[in-house]
Amino acid sequence: MSTSTRERLLKWLQDAYAMEQQSETMMSALGKRLEHYTSLRNRVLGHAAETRQQADEVRGCIERLGGAVPAAQGMAATAIGSMQALGTALMSDEVVKGIGAGYAFEYLEVATYRALVIAAEAAGESDIAEVCNRILQQELAMAEWLRANHEGIVQEFLQREPNAPELARR
């Protein structure tokens, strides 16, 4: 059975919606635990709020195509995000692992939204392409912030760890 571009776009939007749920779960959990990295905490919690808005926008795109948000996929994504957040929380270098995981996840989102823009344009859905491009720019901005601040956060962790490992961790 052949899948039309419009059907593929809908499927990818549903995947993106689940991805945003996973992302919001991971970022909210990390942001709430960070105590000693104020700029990172503020940026992560800010992006978590932005991610909730992105999920709402993606839901609107799905509905515009006559689709529905698959509940099981969303629940699974949220559960995976919770498990990833828990795994990171147990590490002695949580902040370093968290920023690395966040950076990698942002680029997964970048690739996803680039594909969505291309698919939306190919399907003649310019409004959806515009929404996805706006989200793409937000994901690029977050990835760039993490890249630009990565070295400083790792250095701060390394300076704190020998004398105050609990302060360094979060």
MDAnalysis code that builds the backbone (N, CA, C; Angstrom):
import MDAnalysis as mda
import numpy as np

u = mda.Universe.empty(510, n_residues=170, atom_resindex=np.repeat(np.arange(170), 3), trajectory=True)
u.add_TopologyAttr("name", ["N", "CA", "C"] * 170)
u.add_TopologyAttr("resid", np.arange(1, 171))
u.add_TopologyAttr("resname", ["MET", "SER", "THR", "SER", "THR", "ARG", "GLU", "ARG", "LEU", "LEU", "LYS", "TRP", "LEU", "GLN", "ASP", "ALA", "TYR", "ALA", "MET", "GLU", "GLN", "GLN", "SER", "GLU", "THR", "MET", "MET", "SER", "ALA", "LEU", "GLY", "LYS", "ARG", "LEU", "GLU", "HIS", "TYR", "THR", "SER", "LEU", "ARG", "ASN", "ARG", "VAL", "LEU", "GLY", "HIS", "ALA", "ALA", "GLU", "THR", "ARG", "GLN", "GLN", "ALA", "ASP", "GLU", "VAL", "ARG", "GLY", "CYS", "ILE", "GLU", "ARG", "LEU", "GLY", "GLY", "ALA", "VAL", "PRO", "ALA", "ALA", "GLN", "GLY", "MET", "ALA", "ALA", "THR", "ALA", "ILE", "GLY", "SER", "MET", "GLN", "ALA", "LEU", "GLY", "THR", "ALA", "LEU", "MET", "SER", "ASP", "GLU", "VAL", "VAL", "LYS", "GLY", "ILE", "GLY", "ALA", "GLY", "TYR", "ALA", "PHE", "GLU", "TYR", "LEU", "GLU", "VAL", "ALA", "THR", "TYR", "ARG", "ALA", "LEU", "VAL", "ILE", "ALA", "ALA", "GLU", "ALA", "ALA", "GLY", "GLU", "SER", "ASP", "ILE", "ALA", "GLU", "VAL", "CYS", "ASN", "ARG", "ILE", "LEU", "GLN", "GLN", "GLU", "LEU", "ALA", "MET", "ALA", "GLU", "TRP", "LEU", "ARG", "ALA", "ASN", "HIS", "GLU", "GLY", "ILE", "VAL", "GLN", "GLU", "PHE", "LEU", "GLN", "ARG", "GLU", "PRO", "ASN", "ALA", "PRO", "GLU", "LEU", "ALA", "ARG", "ARG"])
u.atoms.positions = np.array([
    [0.849, -1.176, 0.000],
    [0.000, 0.000, 0.000],
    [0.895, 1.240, 0.000],
    [0.614, 2.130, -0.874],
    [1.394, 3.356, -0.999],
    [0.869, 4.419, -0.038],
    [1.788, 5.150, 0.562],
    [1.425, 6.224, 1.480],
    [1.565, 7.552, 0.753],
    [0.523, 8.362, 0.815],
    [0.598, 9.672, 0.174],
    [1.435, 10.620, 1.031],
    [1.884, 11.692, 0.407],
    [2.677, 12.693, 1.135],
    [1.871, 13.268, 2.290],
    [0.592, 13.486, 2.066],
    [-0.274, 14.032, 3.118],
    [-0.394, 13.048, 4.288],
    [-0.546, 11.761, 3.986],
    [-0.616, 10.738, 5.037],
    [0.702, 10.654, 5.802],
    [1.815, 10.753, 5.085],
    [3.126, 10.716, 5.726],
    [3.289, 11.933, 6.629],
    [2.863, 13.099, 6.136],
    [2.930, 14.323, 6.938],
    [2.151, 14.143, 8.235],
    [0.951, 13.610, 8.143],
    [0.135, 13.383, 9.337],
    [0.847, 12.444, 10.312],
    [1.393, 11.353, 9.811],
    [2.099, 10.400, 10.681],
    [3.291, 11.064, 11.360],
    [4.059, 11.847, 10.596],
    [5.220, 12.527, 11.182],
    [4.799, 13.578, 12.208],
    [3.680, 14.235, 11.962],
    [3.177, 15.199, 12.951],
    [2.778, 14.480, 14.238],
    [2.150, 13.318, 14.102],
    [1.790, 12.543, 15.293],
    [3.043, 12.112, 16.055],
    [4.070, 11.714, 15.318],
    [5.346, 11.365, 15.954],
    [5.956, 12.580, 16.653],
    [5.880, 13.735, 16.003],
    [6.434, 14.968, 16.581],
    [5.683, 15.352, 17.848],
    [4.385, 15.143, 17.859],
    [3.598, 15.443, 19.051],
    [4.075, 14.583, 20.223],
    [4.252, 13.292, 19.980],
    [4.746, 12.394, 21.034],
    [6.150, 12.804, 21.468],
    [6.986, 13.187, 20.508],
    [8.348, 13.626, 20.816],
    [8.324, 14.856, 21.724],
    [7.408, 15.786, 21.461],
    [7.309, 16.985, 22.299],
    [6.855, 16.626, 23.711],
    [5.977, 15.646, 23.835],
    [5.567, 15.209, 25.172],
    [6.752, 14.616, 25.931],
    [7.535, 13.804, 25.246],
    [8.728, 13.219, 25.863],
    [9.705, 14.318, 26.265],
    [9.927, 15.264, 25.391],
    [10.855, 16.362, 25.650],
    [10.413, 17.195, 26.846],
    [9.137, 17.520, 26.891],
    [8.624, 18.344, 27.992],
    [8.783, 17.622, 29.323],
    [8.531, 16.324, 29.334],
    [8.682, 15.536, 30.560],
    [10.130, 15.550, 31.038],
    [11.061, 15.308, 30.115],
    [12.485, 15.276, 30.485],
    [12.960, 16.648, 30.970],
    [12.609, 17.699, 30.228],
    [13.103, 19.034, 30.586],
    [12.498, 19.541, 31.884],
    [11.211, 19.312, 32.071],
    [10.579, 19.761, 33.315],
    [11.206, 19.076, 34.517],
    [11.445, 17.768, 34.398],
    [12.052, 17.024, 35.508],
    [13.456, 17.538, 35.798],
    [14.261, 17.724, 34.760],
    [15.625, 18.226, 34.958],
    [15.598, 19.633, 35.540],
    [14.786, 20.490, 34.964],
    [14.725, 21.879, 35.429],
    [14.325, 21.997, 36.890],
    [13.413, 21.151, 37.327],
    [12.966, 21.187, 38.723],
    [14.052, 20.712, 39.683],
    [14.938, 19.833, 39.211],
    [15.992, 19.310, 40.085],
    [17.227, 20.204, 40.136],
    [17.467, 20.967, 39.084],
    [18.671, 21.810, 39.061],
    [18.565, 22.882, 40.139],
    [19.533, 22.905, 41.024],
    [19.515, 23.861, 42.123],
    [20.630, 24.890, 42.011],
    [21.770, 24.498, 41.469],
    [22.967, 25.332, 41.534],
    [23.443, 25.818, 40.173],
    [22.631, 25.634, 39.164],
    [22.945, 26.085, 37.802],
    [21.752, 26.915, 37.328],
    [21.652, 28.107, 37.874],
    [20.466, 28.941, 37.687],
    [20.169, 29.250, 36.233],
    [21.178, 29.630, 35.460],
    [20.908, 29.988, 34.064],
    [20.425, 28.769, 33.280],
    [21.004, 27.611, 33.538],
    [20.563, 26.389, 32.870],
    [19.141, 26.043, 33.300],
    [18.872, 26.091, 34.593],
    [17.524, 25.790, 35.093],
    [16.493, 26.700, 34.435],
    [16.777, 28.000, 34.414],
    [15.824, 28.943, 33.833],
    [15.602, 28.685, 32.347],
    [16.670, 28.381, 31.626],
    [16.545, 28.141, 30.186],
    [15.802, 26.837, 29.923],
    [16.104, 25.804, 30.698],
    [15.439, 24.512, 30.523],
    [13.950, 24.626, 30.851],
    [13.615, 25.270, 31.959],
    [12.199, 25.421, 32.312],
    [11.474, 26.313, 31.309],
    [12.159, 27.335, 30.809],
    [11.565, 28.185, 29.775],
    [11.290, 27.404, 28.504],
    [12.229, 26.552, 28.127],
    [12.029, 25.754, 26.914],
    [10.967, 24.673, 27.138],
    [10.830, 24.189, 28.369],
    [9.764, 23.224, 28.664],
    [8.400, 23.873, 28.427],
    [8.249, 25.126, 28.853],
    [6.999, 25.854, 28.602],
    [6.801, 26.070, 27.102],
    [7.874, 26.417, 26.417],
    [7.830, 26.591, 24.968],
    [7.434, 25.270, 24.293],
    [7.927, 24.172, 24.814],
    [7.630, 22.849, 24.270],
    [6.152, 22.509, 24.425],
    [5.549, 22.885, 25.542],
    [4.107, 22.659, 25.714],
    [3.325, 23.413, 24.634],
    [3.753, 24.639, 24.341],
    [3.113, 25.427, 23.285],
    [3.324, 24.762, 21.921],
    [4.523, 24.251, 21.693],
    [4.810, 23.560, 20.434],
    [3.895, 22.345, 20.269],
    [3.715, 21.589, 21.338],
    [2.837, 20.416, 21.276],
    [1.418, 20.834, 20.910],
    [0.951, 21.940, 21.476],
    [-0.384, 22.442, 21.135],
    [-0.466, 22.823, 19.661],
    [0.589, 23.457, 19.153],
    [0.605, 23.841, 17.744],
    [0.632, 22.616, 16.836],
    [1.405, 21.612, 17.205],
    [1.466, 20.381, 16.413],
    [0.109, 19.679, 16.447],
    [-0.531, 19.659, 17.606],
    [-1.877, 19.074, 17.708],
    [-2.823, 19.783, 16.734],
    [-2.734, 21.101, 16.671],
    [-3.567, 21.854, 15.734],
    [-3.311, 21.453, 14.290],
    [-2.057, 21.213, 13.948],
    [-1.710, 20.767, 12.588],
    [-2.295, 19.387, 12.306],
    [-2.218, 18.508, 13.285],
    [-2.777, 17.159, 13.143],
    [-4.279, 17.251, 12.894],
    [-4.945, 18.058, 13.687],
    [-6.392, 18.211, 13.547],
    [-6.752, 18.862, 12.217],
    [-5.939, 19.796, 11.756],
    [-6.171, 20.447, 10.462],
    [-6.163, 19.426, 9.323],
    [-5.386, 18.365, 9.489],
    [-5.324, 17.303, 8.479],
    [-6.379, 16.222, 8.710],
    [-7.223, 16.412, 9.723],
    [-8.274, 15.443, 10.005],
    [-7.818, 14.273, 10.845],
    [-6.658, 14.392, 11.448],
    [-6.123, 13.317, 12.273],
    [-6.394, 13.542, 13.749],
    [-5.952, 12.596, 14.532],
    [-6.085, 12.672, 15.987],
    [-4.741, 12.335, 16.614],
    [-4.561, 12.834, 17.805],
    [-3.345, 12.532, 18.551],
    [-3.497, 11.125, 19.126],
    [-2.583, 10.212, 18.787],
    [-2.685, 8.850, 19.312],
    [-2.346, 8.822, 20.803],
    [-3.329, 8.474, 21.612],
    [-3.156, 8.512, 23.068],
    [-2.067, 7.561, 23.546],
    [-2.034, 6.351, 23.014],
    [-1.044, 5.365, 23.475],
    [0.371, 5.835, 23.175],
    [0.572, 6.418, 22.005],
    [1.901, 6.911, 21.631],
    [2.326, 8.040, 22.571],
    [1.406, 8.929, 22.896],
    [1.721, 10.024, 23.805],
    [2.039, 9.537, 25.206],
    [1.267, 8.553, 25.677],
    [1.527, 8.008, 27.010],
    [2.875, 7.306, 27.050],
    [3.194, 6.581, 25.993],
    [4.488, 5.892, 25.936],
    [5.631, 6.897, 25.923],
    [5.477, 7.976, 25.154],
    [6.525, 8.998, 25.080],
    [6.735, 9.664, 26.433],
    [5.650, 9.942, 27.134],
    [5.758, 10.546, 28.461],
    [6.451, 9.587, 29.426],
    [6.107, 8.309, 29.354],
    [6.748, 7.309, 30.224],
    [8.235, 7.195, 29.921],
    [8.589, 7.198, 28.641],
    [10.007, 7.131, 28.262],
    [10.745, 8.358, 28.775],
    [10.130, 9.525, 28.625],
    [10.744, 10.752, 29.132],
    [10.956, 10.698, 30.632],
    [9.991, 10.148, 31.349],
    [10.117, 10.018, 32.806],
    [11.253, 9.076, 33.179],
    [11.363, 7.965, 32.460],
    [12.441, 7.012, 32.754],
    [13.808, 7.610, 32.426],
    [13.890, 8.358, 31.321],
    [15.159, 9.004, 30.981],
    [15.532, 10.025, 32.050],
    [14.555, 10.790, 32.503],
    [14.815, 11.788, 33.536],
    [15.262, 11.119, 34.830],
    [14.631, 10.012, 35.190],
    [15.010, 9.287, 36.401],
    [16.421, 8.736, 36.279],
    [16.748, 8.172, 35.124],
    [18.092, 7.636, 34.911],
    [19.158, 8.696, 35.072],
    [18.916, 9.863, 34.520],
    [19.870, 10.970, 34.638],
    [19.955, 11.448, 36.084],
    [18.828, 11.483, 36.775],
    [18.791, 11.975, 38.155],
    [19.650, 11.139, 39.089],
    [19.863, 9.883, 38.758],
    [20.636, 8.992, 39.618],
    [22.140, 9.110, 39.413],
    [22.568, 9.872, 38.441],
    [23.991, 9.982, 38.120],
    [24.664, 11.063, 38.957],
    [25.916, 10.829, 39.302],
    [26.652, 11.798, 40.116],
    [27.015, 13.054, 39.329],
    [26.925, 12.987, 38.014],
    [27.207, 14.142, 37.153],
    [25.961, 14.511, 36.347],
    [24.836, 14.550, 37.042],
    [23.537, 14.766, 36.402],
    [23.508, 15.978, 35.485],
    [24.080, 17.083, 35.918],
    [24.009, 18.296, 35.107],
    [24.745, 18.119, 33.784],
    [25.882, 17.450, 33.802],
    [26.660, 17.241, 32.573],
    [25.925, 16.271, 31.649],
    [25.407, 15.183, 32.215],
    [24.650, 14.224, 31.403],
    [23.368, 14.874, 30.875],
    [22.737, 15.674, 31.702],
    [21.497, 16.334, 31.299],
    [21.684, 17.298, 30.143],
    [22.743, 18.105, 30.191],
    [22.971, 19.052, 29.101],
    [23.354, 18.312, 27.821],
    [24.098, 17.211, 27.958],
    [24.453, 16.413, 26.780],
    [23.231, 15.757, 26.156],
    [22.390, 15.171, 26.982],
    [21.167, 14.537, 26.475],
    [20.240, 15.577, 25.859],
    [20.159, 16.733, 26.498],
    [19.323, 17.805, 25.960],
    [19.794, 18.274, 24.600],
    [21.096, 18.426, 24.468],
    [21.684, 18.873, 23.200],
    [21.389, 17.862, 22.089],
    [21.591, 16.593, 22.380],
    [21.316, 15.547, 21.388],
    [19.835, 15.525, 21.016],
    [18.969, 15.657, 22.010],
    [17.531, 15.614, 21.754],
    [17.091, 16.818, 20.924],
    [17.680, 17.982, 21.185],
    [17.330, 19.168, 20.388],
    [17.627, 18.937, 18.917],
    [18.740, 18.277, 18.615],
    [19.062, 18.033, 17.209],
    [18.186, 16.952, 16.590],
    [17.671, 16.024, 17.384],
    [16.648, 15.105, 16.888],
    [15.411, 15.911, 16.492],
    [15.038, 16.867, 17.335],
    [13.887, 17.716, 17.031],
    [14.149, 18.580, 15.795],
    [15.350, 19.106, 15.665],
    [15.705, 19.908, 14.487],
    [15.508, 19.078, 13.218],
    [16.037, 17.868, 13.203],
    [15.900, 17.002, 12.023],
    [14.431, 16.682, 11.748],
    [13.677, 16.442, 12.800],
    [12.249, 16.137, 12.651],
    [11.510, 17.305, 12.018],
    [11.740, 18.510, 12.534],
    [11.003, 19.668, 12.009],
    [11.473, 20.074, 10.620],
    [12.726, 19.829, 10.290],
    [13.170, 20.071, 8.906],
    [12.408, 19.157, 7.956],
    [12.295, 17.884, 8.315],
    [11.545, 16.939, 7.481],
    [10.075, 17.338, 7.394],
    [9.516, 17.813, 8.491],
    [8.112, 18.234, 8.481],
    [7.885, 19.440, 7.575],
    [8.799, 20.392, 7.589],
    [8.677, 21.554, 6.700],
    [8.679, 21.083, 5.246],
    [9.610, 20.209, 4.915],
    [9.710, 19.691, 3.541],
    [8.431, 18.945, 3.155],
    [7.952, 18.077, 4.042],
    [6.749, 17.296, 3.751],
    [5.515, 18.189, 3.639],
    [5.399, 19.169, 4.520],
    [4.243, 20.075, 4.468],
    [4.234, 20.865, 3.166],
    [5.394, 21.338, 2.755],
    [5.475, 22.067, 1.485],
    [5.126, 21.152, 0.320],
    [5.616, 19.915, 0.348],
    [5.324, 18.956, -0.725],
    [3.837, 18.606, -0.778],
    [3.174, 18.629, 0.381],
    [1.745, 18.319, 0.451],
    [0.875, 19.544, 0.182],
    [1.506, 20.694, -0.051],
    [0.741, 21.914, -0.296],
    [0.125, 22.504, 0.961],
    [0.680, 22.174, 2.110],
    [0.165, 22.653, 3.404],
    [1.077, 23.762, 3.931],
    [0.966, 24.939, 3.324],
    [1.871, 26.039, 3.674],
    [1.688, 26.514, 5.115],
    [0.459, 26.467, 5.641],
    [0.243, 26.874, 7.036],
    [0.976, 25.936, 7.995],
    [0.926, 24.648, 7.699],
    [1.619, 23.668, 8.539],
    [3.126, 23.842, 8.397],
    [3.592, 24.094, 7.176],
    [5.027, 24.337, 6.965],
    [5.485, 25.536, 7.784],
    [4.659, 26.570, 7.845],
    [5.003, 27.772, 8.615],
    [5.098, 27.464, 10.109],
    [4.143, 26.714, 10.631],
    [4.173, 26.324, 12.050],
    [5.433, 25.511, 12.338],
    [5.704, 24.532, 11.496],
    [6.869, 23.664, 11.714],
    [8.178, 24.434, 11.582],
    [8.226, 25.386, 10.683],
    [9.433, 26.203, 10.548],
    [9.640, 27.082, 11.783],
    [8.573, 27.610, 12.331],
    [8.681, 28.423, 13.555],
    [9.203, 27.564, 14.715],
    [8.667, 26.354, 14.840],
    [9.142, 25.443, 15.886],
    [10.597, 25.066, 15.630],
    [10.942, 24.818, 14.375],
    [12.330, 24.509, 14.005],
    [13.274, 25.602, 14.494],
    [12.898, 26.853, 14.311],
    [13.750, 27.961, 14.751],
    [13.909, 27.968, 16.273],
    [12.850, 27.623, 16.993],
    [12.935, 27.549, 18.457],
    [13.868, 26.418, 18.888],
    [13.794, 25.291, 18.201],
    [14.667, 24.160, 18.536],
    [16.123, 24.488, 18.224],
    [16.354, 25.157, 17.101],
    [17.722, 25.581, 16.770],
    [18.257, 26.552, 17.819],
    [17.410, 27.457, 18.285],
    [17.836, 28.428, 19.301],
    [18.203, 27.722, 20.607],
    [17.415, 26.729, 21.004],
    [17.723, 25.993, 22.232],
    [19.007, 25.193, 22.066],
    [19.171, 24.531, 20.927],
    [20.400, 23.766, 20.676],
    [21.613, 24.685, 20.707],
    [21.494, 25.852, 20.118],
    [22.609, 26.806, 20.109],
    [22.906, 27.297, 21.521],
    [21.883, 27.545, 22.328],
    [22.102, 27.982, 23.709],
    [22.859, 26.895, 24.475],
    [22.432, 25.649, 24.316],
    [23.119, 24.548, 24.999],
    [24.566, 24.431, 24.533],
    [24.795, 24.560, 23.228],
    [26.160, 24.495, 22.698],
    [27.010, 25.621, 23.263],
    [26.470, 26.819, 23.249],
    [27.225, 27.986, 23.704],
    [27.527, 27.939, 25.201],
    [26.692, 27.287, 25.975],
    [26.861, 27.246, 27.429],
    [27.447, 25.937, 27.943],
    [27.634, 24.980, 27.070],
    [28.117, 23.657, 27.464],
    [29.461, 23.729, 28.188],
    [30.425, 24.381, 27.577],
    [31.766, 24.438, 28.169],
    [31.739, 25.061, 29.564],
    [31.047, 26.162, 29.715],
    [30.988, 26.832, 31.011],
    [30.339, 25.979, 32.087],
    [29.287, 25.266, 31.724],
    [28.605, 24.413, 32.695],
    [29.490, 23.236, 33.089],
    [30.158, 22.626, 32.119],
    [31.065, 21.513, 32.431],
    [32.210, 22.011, 33.313],
    [32.774, 23.165, 33.002],
    [33.855, 23.715, 33.830],
    [33.366, 24.006, 35.246],
    [32.176, 24.568, 35.355],
    [31.611, 24.847, 36.676],
    [31.439, 23.545, 37.462],
    [30.947, 22.508, 36.808],
    [30.802, 21.205, 37.450],
    [32.156, 20.694, 37.945],
    [33.171, 20.742, 37.076],
    [34.501, 20.231, 37.430],
    [35.125, 21.011, 38.583],
    [34.866, 22.300, 38.658],
    [35.395, 23.109, 39.759],
    [34.701, 22.778, 41.072],
    [33.412, 22.505, 41.036],
    [32.655, 22.230, 42.256],
    [32.844, 20.812, 42.778],
    [32.997, 19.869, 41.880],
    [32.945, 18.459, 42.264],
    [33.937, 18.046, 43.350],
    [35.218, 18.443, 43.313],
    [36.156, 17.952, 44.330],
    [35.768, 18.313, 45.765],
    [35.213, 19.491, 45.975],
    [34.919, 19.947, 47.337],
    [33.443, 19.868, 47.707],
    [32.574, 19.882, 46.715],
    [31.133, 19.889, 46.995],
    [30.391, 19.086, 45.923],
    [30.537, 17.761, 45.946],
    [29.935, 16.955, 44.884],
    [28.422, 17.123, 44.747],
    [27.725, 17.325, 45.857],
    [26.269, 17.514, 45.762],
    [25.921, 18.847, 45.109],
    [26.737, 19.875, 45.346],
    [26.521, 21.156, 44.664],
    [26.838, 21.026, 43.185],
    [27.828, 20.232, 42.859],
    [28.230, 20.056, 41.460],
    [27.170, 19.290, 40.678],
    [26.608, 18.294, 41.303],
    [25.681, 17.377, 40.635],
    [24.481, 18.081, 40.025],
    [23.869, 18.975, 40.794],
    [22.632, 19.626, 40.362],
    [22.758, 21.116, 40.501],
])
